[in-house]
Amino acid sequence: MNLEATSKITTSHLSRAAYLYVRQSTLRQVMENTESTKRQYALRERAMQMGWQPDQVVVIDSDLGRSGADSDRVGFQRMVAAVGMGEVGVVIGLEVSRLARSSSDWHRLLEICALSDTLILDEDGLYDPAHFNDRLVLGMKGTMSEAELHVIRSRLVGGQQAKARRGELKVHLPIGLVYDATDKIVLDPDLSVQGAIREFFATFVRTGSATATVRSFHQRGLLFPRRLSTGELAWGSLVLHRALQILKNPCYTGAYVYGRTKMTKTLPDLKAKQRCLPQDQWQTLILDQHPGYITWAEYEANIAKLKANAAAYGLDRRAGPPREGPALLQGLVICGRCGMRMTVSYHTRHGKSVPLYRCQRKGIEEAEPICQSINGAAIDRSIAELLVNAVTPLALAVTLQVQDELANQAADTDRMRYQQVERARYEAELAQRRYLHVDPGNRLVAATLEAEWNAKLNALVQAQDDYERQREADVLFDEAKRQRILGLAADFPRLFRDPETPAQLRKRMIRLLIEDVTLLKEDEVTLHVRFRGGRTQSLTIARPKSAAELAKLDPTIVSEVDRLMEDNTDAEIASALNARGYQPPLGAQFTVSIIAKIRTAYGLESRFNRLRNKGMLTLDEMAQALGVHPSTVNKHARRGWLVSVAYNGKQRLYAPLPPVEPTIPCARCQKPTPERTRGQRRRYCSATCRTSDYAARRRESGWVRPRRER
C-alpha cells in the first residue's frame, strides 16, 4: 500500500463499512471460473490491511450469475442505496467490469460516491471520485468496460450470423424434426410423430382454420406429440397456440431460417419482449435445406389463410373462416355505397334463421346511421342458383374426389389411433422389463417400478378400448352409400340444397368460385359478383319487403273479419277464416290473438260494443233489473228462461225482458187485468165477471125482472 493511497483514507472512511462486491456474469462461470471468484473474495484481506476491521467488511455476492449490463441487480442496488445513505467508506471490486458494464449505472455510482465521500478500490489502486483526476480515470475505465462487453458480444453474434448464413448454426427444432449423428436436420425417425404432423397439415387444409383443426383432433380422439426440455417425447391433446406455432414455422417446408424474431424493450418497465419480424426482415432464409413435411407454396397458402381468418376481426373485416350460420355470403359482402365490409346478423322468421346483411362500421366507429341493411334470404337464393349453374358440369368429378378424400382420411385416422395403441404397448413392455430386472431385495425401488408398470398397463387397456370404440363409431362408405353419393352428384342442385349438407360446406363451395359480392339497395337490389380469376357478373333482384310490408293484411280479410264480428266471437272468426283457407302474413293460421290485433289495428268495433248498441245488458245490469242475485241470472239463462249471447270465450250479454202492459184490478174479482182503453171506468177479467157484476148491481137497485105474460 503506497503513501498516496494511504493519504486518501481518513478516519471518516474507516468509521464506515467497506462493501466488497462479488459478481460473475453466468452460472457457468460461477461453476467453472472458480479462480476469478476466489480473487474477488481475497480483496477482503486487502480492505483489512488498509485499516478496516473484519466486522466492517460487508460482502455482497447475491449477483453471482447476473450480467453487469443488467440494471435490476439486487445486490448492486443494495450497495448503491447504502452508499447514498453515507454508510459506506469504500466500495471494493476486482475491476470496474465487476461493478457495472453500463455507463449509466457506473457514472451514477461515481456521482453518489463523490457526494457521500466514498472511495473506490480495485486491483489497480484506490480512487476518490471527488477528485477530478481519479474520476477521469474511473470514467475511462467504465467506458472501456462497456466497450469490451460490446466487442465480445459483437464477436459472438457475428460468428453466429456468419454460421447461420451458411445454414450451419444449430437452432432449436420444432417437433417432427431432429438432428442426426452428423448434425444434419432430418425427419423424426418415429413414424407416429411423422404421421401426426402430416395429419395435422392435411386437417388444416381440409378445415381451413386452426381452431377447426384442433376441434377435429379432439373429436377423433387423436393425440399430438411434443418434445420436453429433457428431450423426451410426450403425447397430449392438441391446443390452439401450438397449432398456430406449427402453421407459422417455415422449418416444416425444409427451409433453414434464422432471425425470425427480435428482442425489444418497452417502457416503463424495460422488460424484454420477443417480436416476430416480417419475412423480408429475416436474416437468413435458405429453401430446401433439409427434408420437410410441406412445400413452400403450401406454407404460404397456410399463412394467407391464417391472415384471412384473422382479418375477420379487424376494422375492415374480411372473409374469416366459414361459420355455422346459414348466411352463404358471410364475410364476402361489400357495401355498394361506402365500400366497407358488411356484417351478418340473424333473426327468426317462421322458425328459421334469416340472414340480414348490414353496413354498420361507421355506425360503430362514428355513431352514424346504418349505411344500408338488406334481407339476405333472396340474395342467398340468387347466389345459390348462380353457383349451381356454374359447377353442375363438374359436380360428378368433385363428389368422387371428396368421397375418396374422406375414405383416405378415415384410413389415416385409424392408422394414427393404432399407432397410439402400439406406443402404449411398448411403454408397458418397457416398464415390465424394468420391473423384472430390479433386485427383489430392494423393495422400495421394486414397489415404485411395479406401480409404474400397473399404470402403463392401465394406459394400454384404455388406449385399446378407445381404439375399438372409435373404430366402431367411424362411418364406413359401403356400396349403398356410394351409390347414394353418385345419385346426388348427378343432381348437384339437390346436393347443394340437401338439408343434411352443412352450412360451412356450402360456404366453402362458394368461396372456391366467388371472391366477393357488392350489394347496392335502391328501387331494386343489385349484386355485383366478382369471381376468382377476375370475371364479374351482375344480378338484379326485387327489393325485399320490409317487416311492415310483410305484416300488412289483405283488405278482403279485414272486410270478412268485420262481417263475421256481427254474429261470432274472436275464436269463431279465427276458425271460420282457417276453414276457408285464409292465412295471416305472419304465422301458419289465424288465432284469437291475431283477430284481436286486427280489430285493434284497423279500428273495428268489438262484438261487445255491437251487442251493447243493440240494448244487451251485462250480468250486473240484468240482475238489478230482475231484482235477483247475478248467480240466479246465470241459472235462468242456462235453463233458457233468459236470452243470452257470448261476446268472447267466457263473458255473455243478456237480452232485456219485453215491456209489461199496465193493469187495473178486475171490478168483480180484483184480478189484475190489462187496461184496454183510456178512460174506461170499469174493467173485468172475463165476461162472467162482467155479467155477474151487472146482475148484482141491478139487484141492489131493487130491480125485479117482470113476469112474462102468457
VOGU-3710 file (C-alpha; in Angstrom, 3 decimals, decimal comma):
1> mnleatskit> 0,000/0,000/0,000  1,670/3,234/-1,200  1,677/6,573/0,539  -0,717/8,240/-1,923  -3,383/5,625/-1,333  -2,928/5,929/2,425  -3,395/9,686/2,296  -6,837/9,290/0,716  -8,111/7,191/3,622  -9,378/9,271/6,522
11> tshlsraayl> -10,882/8,490/9,890  -14,327/9,177/8,428  -13,780/6,449/5,844  -12,549/3,943/8,431  -15,559/4,619/10,674  -17,876/3,399/7,957  -18,305/-0,039/6,376  -16,350/-1,446/3,450  -18,579/-3,068/0,787  -16,978/-5,867/-1,247
21> yvrqstlrqv> -18,968/-6,548/-4,438  -18,538/-10,042/-5,932  -20,110/-10,945/-9,321  -19,827/-13,433/-12,170  -21,804/-12,994/-15,411  -23,244/-16,504/-15,730  -23,851/-19,531/-13,563  -21,497/-21,484/-15,791  -18,711/-19,038/-14,923  -19,553/-19,431/-11,241
31> mentestkrq> -19,165/-23,198/-11,532  -16,114/-23,280/-13,830  -14,186/-19,990/-13,315  -13,635/-20,511/-9,612  -10,270/-18,733/-9,616  -11,874/-15,401/-10,507  -14,334/-15,829/-7,660  -11,505/-16,584/-5,212  -9,609/-13,455/-6,315  -12,682/-11,328/-5,644
41> yalreramqm> -13,202/-12,751/-2,168  -9,472/-12,215/-1,450  -9,998/-8,437/-1,643  -11,450/-8,710/1,857  -7,887/-9,128/3,197  -6,782/-6,013/1,331  -9,521/-3,967/2,984  -8,370/-5,120/6,413  -4,774/-4,192/5,503  -5,969/-0,629/4,832
51> gwqpdqvvvi> -7,445/-0,316/8,294  -10,990/-1,684/8,217  -11,974/-4,178/10,867  -13,152/-7,669/9,785  -16,664/-6,996/11,052  -16,817/-3,809/8,960  -16,279/-5,616/5,648  -19,670/-6,454/4,057  -19,537/-8,991/1,211  -22,318/-8,662/-1,407
61> dsdlgrsgad> -22,409/-11,773/-3,581  -26,127/-12,053/-4,369  -25,490/-11,067/-8,009  -23,464/-14,146/-8,878  -24,717/-15,350/-12,261  -26,030/-11,907/-13,304  -24,677/-9,800/-16,154  -23,096/-6,440/-15,354  -25,263/-4,838/-18,043  -28,434/-5,559/-16,050
71> sdrvgfqrmv> -29,782/-2,605/-14,081  -32,091/-4,641/-11,844  -29,366/-6,445/-9,874  -30,498/-6,729/-6,266  -27,011/-6,691/-4,750  -25,875/-3,696/-6,798  -28,998/-1,732/-5,865  -28,454/-2,554/-2,185  -24,855/-1,304/-2,385  -25,856/1,941/-4,167
81> aavgmgevgv> -28,553/2,581/-1,554  -26,058/2,116/1,285  -23,585/4,475/-0,422  -26,272/7,107/-0,838  -27,142/6,907/2,858  -23,499/7,518/3,846  -22,971/4,095/5,401  -20,076/3,035/3,134  -16,498/4,257/3,340  -15,113/2,286/0,419
91> viglevsrla> -16,541/0,193/-2,445  -14,303/-2,729/-3,376  -14,314/-4,630/-6,667  -11,802/-6,706/-8,564  -12,176/-4,402/-11,564  -14,643/-1,889/-12,925  -16,355/-4,556/-15,061  -17,342/-6,420/-11,876  -19,278/-3,399/-10,601  -21,061/-2,397/-13,816
101> rsssdwhrll> -20,817/-2,727/-17,577  -23,357/0,005/-18,230  -22,198/3,616/-18,442  -25,405/4,900/-16,878  -25,070/2,631/-13,808  -21,325/3,286/-13,479  -21,498/7,088/-13,668  -24,473/7,139/-11,320  -22,382/5,193/-8,792  -19,474/7,638/-9,247
111> eicalsdtli> -21,777/10,620/-8,697  -23,232/9,171/-5,491  -19,765/8,177/-4,194  -18,497/11,721/-4,819  -21,419/13,245/-2,919  -21,136/10,841/0,038  -17,289/10,895/0,189  -16,930/7,189/-0,601  -13,739/5,674/-2,037  -13,497/3,030/-4,782
121> ldedglydpa> -10,885/0,285/-4,579  -9,984/-2,182/-7,335  -6,997/-4,379/-8,121  -5,083/-1,423/-9,633  -5,450/1,107/-6,844  -7,578/3,343/-4,642  -9,626/6,191/-6,148  -11,544/9,135/-4,759  -14,458/10,059/-7,113  -14,489/13,543/-5,589
131> hfndrlvlgm> -11,066/14,250/-7,183  -11,148/15,179/-10,860  -8,159/13,050/-11,926  -9,414/9,937/-10,176  -12,905/10,461/-11,551  -11,497/10,866/-15,072  -9,621/7,572/-14,764  -12,690/5,809/-13,371  -14,848/7,197/-16,179  -12,435/5,922/-18,818
141> kgtmseaelh> -12,343/2,514/-17,151  -16,143/2,351/-17,161  -16,296/3,294/-20,854  -13,679/0,695/-21,731  -15,557/-1,930/-19,713  -18,780/-1,225/-21,607  -16,920/-1,221/-24,932  -15,303/-4,523/-24,026  -18,725/-6,079/-23,497  -19,879/-4,685/-26,834
151> virsrlvggq> -16,824/-6,112/-28,622  -17,290/-9,523/-27,028  -20,973/-9,592/-27,922  -20,278/-8,403/-31,472  -17,766/-11,195/-31,991  -20,153/-13,820/-30,703  -23,163/-12,530/-32,651  -21,086/-12,041/-35,783  -19,839/-15,607/-35,609  -23,375/-16,899/-35,125
161> qakarrgelk> -24,731/-14,870/-38,038  -21,902/-15,960/-40,336  -22,551/-19,573/-39,456  -26,299/-19,069/-39,878  -25,836/-17,570/-43,361  -24,233/-20,853/-44,357  -27,044/-22,823/-42,735  -24,664/-24,491/-40,288  -25,752/-22,912/-36,992  -27,682/-25,370/-34,841
171> vhlpiglvyd> -31,042/-23,948/-33,829  -33,925/-25,293/-31,782  -36,017/-27,578/-33,988  -39,800/-27,984/-33,758  -41,461/-31,314/-33,131  -41,083/-33,654/-36,089  -37,523/-32,553/-36,957  -34,308/-33,764/-35,271  -30,531/-33,685/-35,767  -28,832/-36,877/-36,860
181> atdkivldpd> -25,343/-38,058/-35,871  -23,734/-35,671/-38,388  -25,738/-32,642/-37,135  -27,954/-32,614/-40,214  -31,674/-31,906/-39,931  -33,828/-34,937/-40,764  -37,402/-36,042/-40,162  -38,112/-37,617/-36,796  -37,462/-41,368/-37,174  -40,585/-42,071/-35,087
191> lsvqgairef> -43,247/-42,837/-37,722  -46,066/-41,978/-35,309  -44,665/-38,453/-34,940  -44,405/-38,101/-38,714  -47,977/-39,338/-39,121  -49,292/-36,853/-36,555  -47,546/-33,910/-38,272  -48,772/-34,928/-41,737  -52,308/-35,442/-40,452  -52,181/-32,002/-38,826
201> fatfvrtgsa> -51,362/-30,219/-42,091  -53,908/-32,298/-44,031  -56,607/-31,463/-41,477  -55,830/-27,747/-41,702  -56,147/-27,835/-45,498  -59,471/-29,627/-45,134  -60,992/-27,466/-42,365  -59,491/-24,087/-43,249  -58,778/-22,792/-39,727  -56,535/-23,589/-36,772
211> tatvrsfhqr> -59,457/-23,795/-34,348  -61,288/-26,270/-36,569  -58,100/-28,349/-36,800  -57,821/-28,551/-33,007  -61,522/-29,421/-32,763  -61,120/-32,185/-35,360  -58,245/-33,756/-33,400  -60,308/-33,669/-30,210  -63,406/-35,134/-31,852  -61,422/-38,019/-33,328
221> gllfprrlst> -59,509/-38,644/-30,101  -56,088/-38,072/-31,692  -53,068/-37,132/-29,579  -50,278/-34,821/-30,680  -46,559/-35,125/-29,786  -44,358/-32,568/-28,062  -40,717/-32,607/-27,018  -39,947/-31,934/-23,352  -36,973/-29,823/-22,280  -35,210/-33,038/-21,268
231> gelawgslvl> -35,538/-34,385/-24,811  -38,221/-36,943/-24,017  -41,261/-37,364/-26,265  -44,673/-36,757/-24,695  -48,162/-37,086/-26,172  -51,173/-34,997/-25,249  -54,124/-33,045/-26,581  -53,518/-30,525/-29,330  -54,069/-26,906/-28,221  -54,606/-23,788/-30,297
241> hralqilknp> -51,351/-21,939/-29,602  -49,296/-25,000/-30,576  -51,311/-25,354/-33,765  -50,558/-21,734/-34,676  -46,854/-22,200/-33,908  -46,656/-25,187/-36,243  -48,525/-23,438/-39,054  -46,297/-20,354/-38,830  -43,000/-22,273/-38,627  -41,275/-22,407/-42,050
251> cytgayvygr> -38,937/-25,205/-40,926  -41,619/-27,734/-41,870  -41,072/-26,780/-45,534  -37,424/-27,897/-45,410  -36,174/-24,295/-45,228  -33,392/-23,122/-42,909  -34,498/-19,902/-41,211  -32,623/-17,699/-38,739  -33,568/-14,313/-37,274  -37,371/-14,558/-37,394
261> tkmtktlpdl> -37,736/-12,743/-34,053  -36,213/-9,730/-32,334  -35,949/-8,832/-28,660  -37,172/-5,336/-27,814  -37,560/-3,432/-24,551  -40,629/-1,357/-23,822  -41,323/1,392/-21,328  -41,858/1,814/-18,454  -40,601/-1,493/-17,051  -37,996/-2,069/-19,826
271> kakqrclpqd> -38,889/-5,743/-19,959  -37,556/-7,605/-22,980  -40,266/-8,895/-25,311  -39,923/-11,086/-28,346  -41,408/-9,645/-31,528  -41,936/-11,570/-34,763  -40,431/-9,938/-37,846  -41,934/-9,935/-41,340  -40,407/-12,301/-43,848  -38,445/-9,590/-45,692
281> qwqtlildqh> -36,559/-8,814/-42,439  -35,426/-12,369/-41,684  -31,635/-12,605/-41,500  -31,327/-15,984/-43,232  -33,714/-17,974/-45,419  -32,408/-20,997/-47,339  -35,071/-23,049/-49,104  -34,877/-26,838/-49,483  -32,077/-27,122/-46,925  -33,427/-30,315/-45,367
291> pgyitwaeye> -36,421/-32,688/-45,705  -39,821/-31,213/-44,869  -43,471/-32,096/-44,480  -44,981/-29,493/-46,840  -43,792/-27,338/-49,721  -43,026/-23,634/-49,527  -46,112/-22,871/-51,637  -48,295/-24,787/-49,184  -46,718/-22,868/-46,288  -47,510/-19,531/-47,944
301> aniaklkana> -51,075/-20,684/-48,624  -51,463/-21,613/-44,948  -50,157/-18,208/-43,828  -52,533/-16,467/-46,242  -55,426/-18,492/-44,852  -54,494/-17,547/-41,264  -54,316/-13,868/-42,233  -57,700/-14,082/-43,923  -59,191/-15,715/-40,838  -57,631/-13,136/-38,501
311> aaygldrrag> -58,835/-10,288/-40,714  -62,389/-11,213/-39,751  -61,795/-9,244/-36,517  -60,112/-6,155/-37,954  -61,560/-2,765/-38,772  -62,282/-3,922/-42,316  -63,401/-7,459/-41,605  -62,830/-9,841/-44,473  -63,941/-13,386/-45,079  -62,790/-15,232/-41,998
321> ppregpallq> -63,391/-18,962/-41,650  -66,854/-20,287/-42,569  -69,158/-20,332/-39,551  -72,237/-22,368/-38,677  -74,798/-19,706/-39,640  -76,927/-20,112/-42,805  -75,705/-16,864/-44,455  -73,924/-18,048/-47,617  -72,074/-14,755/-48,157  -70,690/-14,410/-44,630
331> glvicgrcgm> -67,554/-12,270/-44,889  -67,844/-11,815/-48,681  -70,316/-8,913/-48,850  -69,174/-5,353/-49,641  -71,379/-2,279/-49,304  -72,079/-0,672/-52,683  -72,323/2,799/-51,110  -69,268/3,182/-48,869  -67,157/0,175/-49,888  -66,863/-1,250/-46,351
341> rmtvsyhtrh> -67,341/-4,885/-45,422  -70,880/-5,718/-44,355  -71,609/-7,763/-41,258  -74,151/-10,545/-40,805  -76,847/-10,855/-38,177  -79,781/-13,224/-37,908  -83,435/-13,033/-36,954  -86,026/-15,790/-36,682  -88,994/-15,938/-39,051  -91,399/-18,888/-39,155
351> gksvplyrcq> -88,954/-20,846/-37,000  -85,990/-20,369/-39,370  -82,911/-18,150/-39,101  -82,907/-15,473/-41,797  -79,644/-13,578/-42,522  -79,513/-9,800/-42,550  -76,554/-8,052/-44,225  -75,725/-4,705/-42,601  -73,156/-1,992/-43,236  -72,650/-0,590/-39,743
361> rkgieeaepi> -68,917/0,152/-39,497  -69,429/3,926/-39,479  -72,278/3,460/-37,053  -69,936/1,676/-34,656  -66,925/3,947/-35,094  -68,565/7,353/-35,668  -72,124/6,886/-34,307  -73,614/7,475/-37,765  -76,805/5,813/-39,052  -76,547/2,398/-40,682
371> cqsingaaid> -75,494/2,757/-44,313  -77,802/0,037/-45,630  -79,448/-3,119/-44,353  -80,700/-5,858/-46,683  -82,603/-9,062/-46,018  -80,321/-11,847/-47,197  -82,800/-14,645/-47,982  -83,403/-13,649/-51,623  -79,721/-12,755/-52,100  -78,585/-16,174/-50,901
381> rsiaellvna> -81,086/-17,887/-53,204  -79,770/-15,947/-56,211  -76,142/-16,744/-55,373  -77,027/-20,415/-54,850  -78,643/-20,591/-58,301  -75,611/-18,891/-59,813  -73,282/-21,374/-58,131  -75,371/-24,378/-59,178  -75,312/-23,290/-62,813  -71,558/-22,719/-62,645
391> vtplalavtl> -70,439/-26,025/-61,141  -73,021/-28,533/-62,360  -70,758/-29,905/-65,169  -68,024/-30,638/-62,597  -70,275/-31,975/-59,850  -69,695/-35,661/-60,507  -65,893/-35,466/-60,508  -65,812/-33,254/-57,431  -68,079/-35,585/-55,474  -65,998/-38,645/-56,283
401> qvqdelanqa> -62,870/-36,769/-55,261  -64,467/-35,759/-51,959  -65,543/-39,345/-51,353  -62,030/-40,668/-51,921  -60,609/-37,950/-49,684  -62,975/-38,875/-46,843  -62,110/-42,554/-47,222  -58,379/-41,771/-47,108  -58,918/-39,537/-44,102  -60,701/-42,346/-42,247
411> adtdrmryqq> -57,835/-44,728/-43,042  -55,198/-42,240/-41,855  -57,109/-41,602/-38,645  -57,411/-45,327/-37,953  -53,676/-45,787/-38,539  -52,791/-42,980/-36,105  -55,062/-44,451/-33,432  -53,439/-47,856/-33,876  -50,004/-46,246/-33,501  -51,155/-44,815/-30,171
421> veraryeael> -52,061/-48,337/-29,045  -48,667/-49,654/-30,187  -46,894/-46,857/-28,328  -48,820/-47,655/-25,130  -47,964/-51,352/-25,548  -44,255/-50,540/-25,940  -44,263/-48,378/-22,805  -45,998/-51,171/-20,857  -43,440/-53,740/-22,031  -40,588/-51,378/-21,174
431> aqrrylhvdp> -41,988/-50,882/-17,656  -42,295/-54,664/-17,326  -38,639/-55,198/-18,265  -37,536/-52,570/-15,761  -39,527/-54,262/-13,013  -38,185/-57,735/-13,847  -34,557/-56,530/-13,844  -34,708/-54,895/-10,410  -33,205/-56,589/-7,367  -36,103/-58,197/-5,412
441> gnrlvaatle> -34,409/-57,246/-2,177  -34,651/-53,560/-2,960  -38,315/-53,304/-2,024  -38,659/-49,530/-2,340  -37,427/-49,486/-5,934  -39,410/-52,627/-6,775  -42,628/-51,095/-5,417  -42,119/-47,929/-7,453  -41,430/-49,865/-10,665  -44,403/-52,136/-10,027
451> aewnaklnal> -46,705/-49,108/-9,641  -45,301/-47,671/-12,873  -45,905/-50,996/-14,651  -49,519/-51,080/-13,437  -50,080/-47,514/-14,620  -48,708/-48,355/-18,071  -50,928/-51,447/-18,267  -53,985/-49,342/-17,402  -52,984/-46,841/-20,081  -52,660/-49,694/-22,597
461> vqaqddyerq> -56,129/-51,027/-21,769  -57,594/-47,524/-22,041  -55,900/-46,969/-25,419  -57,214/-50,295/-26,746  -60,758/-49,516/-25,571  -60,636/-46,067/-27,160  -59,342/-47,540/-30,406  -62,116/-50,137/-30,621  -64,822/-47,630/-29,690  -63,670/-45,048/-32,232
471> readvlfdea> -63,332/-47,691/-34,911  -66,908/-48,844/-34,390  -68,142/-45,243/-34,451  -66,444/-44,446/-37,764  -68,817/-44,339/-40,701  -67,720/-46,724/-43,453  -68,519/-45,992/-47,090  -70,348/-49,082/-48,267  -71,655/-49,608/-51,771  -75,173/-48,359/-50,987
481> krqrilglaa> -73,852/-45,053/-49,659  -71,522/-44,776/-52,620  -74,476/-45,127/-54,989  -76,381/-42,519/-52,977  -73,498/-40,070/-53,306  -73,294/-40,735/-57,031  -77,022/-40,112/-57,320  -76,695/-36,801/-55,515  -73,730/-35,847/-57,660  -75,760/-36,358/-60,808
491> dfprlfrdpe> -78,220/-33,839/-59,406  -75,930/-31,200/-57,922  -78,738/-28,706/-57,163  -80,330/-31,272/-54,882  -76,934/-31,952/-53,290  -76,360/-28,261/-52,640  -79,864/-27,778/-51,218  -79,847/-31,012/-49,230  -80,743/-30,136/-45,597  -78,051/-32,565/-44,418
501> tpaqlrkrmi> -75,352/-30,549/-46,209  -73,681/-28,367/-43,518  -73,758/-24,596/-43,986  -69,970/-24,477/-43,609  -69,577/-26,829/-46,583  -71,849/-24,638/-48,733  -69,808/-21,570/-47,832  -66,552/-23,311/-48,696  -68,018/-24,254/-52,081  -68,960/-20,632/-52,721
511> rlliedvtll> -65,521/-19,342/-51,727  -63,883/-21,635/-54,238  -65,538/-19,611/-57,021  -66,514/-16,194/-55,637  -64,098/-13,523/-54,402  -66,696/-11,044/-53,088  -70,196/-9,673/-53,752  -71,065/-5,961/-53,765  -74,634/-5,067/-52,737  -76,484/-1,851/-53,584
521> kedevtlhvr> -80,088/-1,389/-52,460  -82,176/1,160/-54,376  -85,546/0,522/-56,016  -84,065/-2,899/-56,704  -81,106/-4,745/-55,198  -78,080/-5,017/-57,494  -75,497/-7,755/-56,910  -72,043/-7,359/-58,481  -70,363/-10,774/-58,220  -66,577/-10,977/-58,648
531> frggrtqslt> -65,345/-14,495/-59,356  -61,937/-15,954/-58,704  -59,787/-15,031/-61,654  -61,337/-11,609/-62,288  -64,589/-12,388/-64,136  -67,603/-10,382/-62,955  -71,354/-10,747/-63,283  -74,236/-8,518/-62,186  -77,615/-9,669/-60,926  -80,749/-7,701/-60,123
541> iarpksaael> -83,426/-8,917/-57,736  -86,566/-7,366/-56,338  -86,119/-5,290/-53,246  -87,035/-7,396/-50,202  -90,179/-6,298/-48,462  -89,834/-4,642/-45,102  -91,262/-6,164/-41,971  -94,172/-3,716/-42,092  -94,950/-4,661/-45,687  -94,767/-8,350/-44,908
551> akldptivse> -97,087/-7,870/-41,938  -99,688/-5,915/-43,965  -103,061/-7,712/-44,123  -105,202/-8,300/-47,202  -108,181/-5,858/-47,213  -110,502/-8,749/-48,096  -109,624/-10,435/-44,814  -110,306/-7,220/-42,910  -113,774/-6,935/-44,503  -114,522/-10,568/-43,733
561> vdrlmedntd> -113,491/-10,121/-40,096  -115,759/-7,057/-39,850  -118,691/-9,007/-41,288  -118,185/-12,035/-39,064  -117,874/-9,825/-35,997  -121,649/-9,232/-36,059  -122,554/-12,780/-35,075  -119,314/-14,501/-33,949  -116,669/-14,320/-31,256  -112,932/-13,964/-31,977
571> aeiasalnar> -112,382/-17,713/-31,635  -115,260/-18,483/-34,007  -113,938/-15,933/-36,519  -110,433/-17,480/-36,420  -111,864/-20,967/-37,001  -114,025/-19,726/-39,871  -111,093/-17,998/-41,608  -108,857/-21,050/-41,224  -111,608/-23,303/-42,595  -111,945/-21,091/-45,690
581> gyqpplgaqf> -108,189/-21,262/-46,396  -107,195/-17,750/-45,349  -103,646/-17,357/-43,940  -102,155/-14,459/-41,931  -98,944/-12,724/-43,107  -97,049/-13,948/-40,038  -97,851/-17,399/-38,777  -99,420/-20,562/-40,116  -103,062/-19,826/-39,192  -105,321/-17,302/-37,501
591> tvsiiakirt> -105,588/-17,291/-33,723  -107,649/-15,370/-31,194  -104,750/-13,000/-30,510  -104,310/-12,281/-34,238  -108,040/-11,453/-34,603  -107,792/-9,128/-31,597  -104,741/-7,386/-33,123  -106,561/-6,978/-36,464  -109,570/-5,475/-34,694  -107,333/-3,027/-32,819
601> ayglesrfnr> -105,099/-2,128/-35,782  -107,959/-1,426/-38,211  -110,329/0,195/-35,703  -113,092/-2,414/-35,996  -115,866/-2,191/-33,434  -115,729/-5,055/-30,980  -118,526/-7,562/-30,608  -119,158/-6,305/-27,084  -119,861/-2,781/-28,295  -122,003/-4,067/-31,138
611> lrnkgmltld> -124,207/-6,052/-28,730  -124,383/-3,159/-26,297  -125,584/-0,907/-29,072  -128,426/-3,393/-29,596  -129,537/-2,988/-25,987  -127,994/-6,089/-24,478  -127,398/-5,972/-20,723  -124,461/-7,077/-18,647  -124,833/-9,602/-15,841  -124,991/-6,976/-13,125
621> emaqalgvhp> -127,475/-4,861/-15,070  -129,757/-7,869/-15,660  -129,611/-8,870/-12,006  -130,534/-5,318/-10,979  -133,427/-5,243/-13,445  -134,859/-8,504/-12,111  -134,014/-7,755/-8,508  -132,153/-11,043/-8,061  -128,583/-12,215/-7,480  -126,246/-12,493/-10,547
631> stvnkharrg> -125,942/-16,247/-9,998  -129,730/-16,517/-10,365  -129,487/-14,745/-13,708  -126,926/-17,326/-14,864  -129,239/-20,159/-13,796  -132,197/-18,663/-15,665  -130,015/-18,243/-18,764  -128,839/-21,868/-18,631  -132,470/-23,046/-18,311  -133,469/-20,972/-21,303
641> wlvsvayngk> -135,674/-18,570/-19,397  -133,465/-15,628/-20,411  -131,844/-14,898/-23,784  -128,003/-14,602/-23,524  -125,299/-14,117/-26,179  -121,500/-14,741/-25,758  -119,231/-11,872/-26,795  -115,932/-13,664/-26,004  -114,800/-17,018/-24,711  -116,323/-16,590/-21,231
651> qrlyaplppv> -118,498/-13,493/-20,707  -122,064/-13,102/-22,026  -124,622/-10,331/-22,509  -128,367/-10,701/-21,827  -131,400/-9,611/-23,839  -133,755/-7,335/-21,863  -137,282/-8,580/-20,943  -140,240/-7,277/-23,058  -142,101/-4,239/-21,553  -145,038/-5,068/-19,101
661> eptipcarcq> -148,601/-3,781/-20,063  -150,356/-1,563/-17,403  -153,103/-3,402/-15,452  -156,115/-2,495/-13,390  -157,996/-4,709/-10,888  -160,997/-6,607/-12,117  -164,150/-4,845/-10,939  -165,655/-8,152/-9,861  -162,799/-10,391/-8,527  -159,968/-7,824/-8,227
671> kptpertrgq> -157,721/-9,898/-10,517  -155,148/-7,792/-12,483  -156,446/-7,116/-15,940  -154,805/-5,230/-18,859  -156,089/-1,785/-19,359  -157,528/-1,579/-22,884  -158,969/1,848/-23,327  -158,173/5,083/-21,679  -160,974/6,466/-19,535  -162,637/3,101/-19,068
681> rrrycsatcr> -164,388/3,233/-15,718  -164,573/-0,479/-15,009  -162,513/-3,410/-16,201  -163,351/-7,105/-15,979  -161,108/-10,084/-16,400  -163,842/-12,086/-18,162  -167,425/-11,985/-19,462  -168,612/-13,988/-16,462  -167,360/-11,318/-14,053  -168,961/-8,604/-16,161
691> tsdyaarrre> -172,403/-10,376/-16,262  -172,295/-11,231/-12,604  -171,424/-7,688/-11,623  -174,234/-6,279/-13,783  -176,786/-8,588/-12,209  -175,606/-7,745/-8,710  -175,913/-4,041/-9,314  -179,467/-4,396/-10,613  -180,493/-6,403/-7,612  -179,031/-3,793/-5,329
701> sgwvrprrer> -181,103/-1,181/-7,054  -184,299/-3,206/-6,379  -184,928/-4,116/-9,904  -187,091/-7,175/-10,374  -187,431/-8,958/-13,618  -191,102/-8,613/-14,666  -193,190/-11,649/-15,305  -193,917/-12,636/-18,761  -197,458/-12,719/-19,579  -198,739/-15,741/-21,247
//
